[in-house]
Amino acid sequence: MKLNDRGLLIVLSGPSGVGKGTVRKALFNMPGHNLEYSISMTTRKQRPGEVDGKDYYFVSREEFEKRISEGKFLEYAEFVGNYYGTPLDLVNEKLAKGNEVVLEIEVQGALQVREKCPDAVFIFLAPPSKQALYDRLRSRGTESEDVIEQRVQKANKEFQLAYKYDYIVVNDTVENAADRIMAIIRAEHAKTERTIHRYIDLLK
C-alpha cells in the first residue's frame, strides 16, 4: 500500500527566458520517475521546431476566450498580446492516476494556481544573474528588442515575487537545476502532512 495515491502537482515557474523548458526536458530525461508534463494552451504563434499538442496546444484567441468563459483553465495569463493557460480537466485526470504533473508556467499563472491548489509544490527557477537572463532572451533570435525589453521589465517585477514559492532553484547549469528539482519532488512525498493519514491506516 502506497502512502500517496494521488500524484503531486509541481509548478515550475520563473521569468521568461530563465530556461524553464530546457530544465523541464532534462528533468523528464532522468530515469525512474512518473512525471507527466501538463501541456499549456496558447494563442501565440508556433515557433520553429515546436509541435502542436507536444510543446503547446496552439489555438485561436476566440477559442481560448470561449474556454475562459466556460471555466476550463486551472490558470491563464495574457502577456505581449497572447494568452497562456493550463487545461483543468487534463491535469485532474493525470493526478488521479497517481502521476506527478509538472506545470511549466509564467509567474502570473503560478500565483493563480497557488490560490486554487495550495497543496501543490511551487518551484521558482531563477537565473544566475540578470545579465544571464538578458543574454538568453537575445540569443533566441525570435523576438524584437522591444519585446525583449518588455520581458526584462516583467522579469524584474517577478523576481520580487519569489518569496511566494516553496523553493527557489538557480539555473546555473541545466543538470544541477534538474537534480535539485527531482530531490525536491522526492522529499515532498515524504512530508508528514502528505502521508500521515495513510500511514495511520497502515498501522491499523
Secondary structure, 3 states (H helix, E strand, C coil): CCCCCCCCEEEEECCCCCCHHHHHHHHHCCCCCCEEEECEEECCCCCCCCCECCCEEECCHHHHHHHHHCCCEEEEEEECCEEEEEEHHHHHHHHHCCCEEEEEECHHHHHHHHHHCCCCEEEEEECCCHHHHHHHHHHHCCCCHHHHHHHHHHHHHHHCCHHHCCEEEECCCHHHHHHHHHHHHHHHHCCHHHHHHHHHHHHC
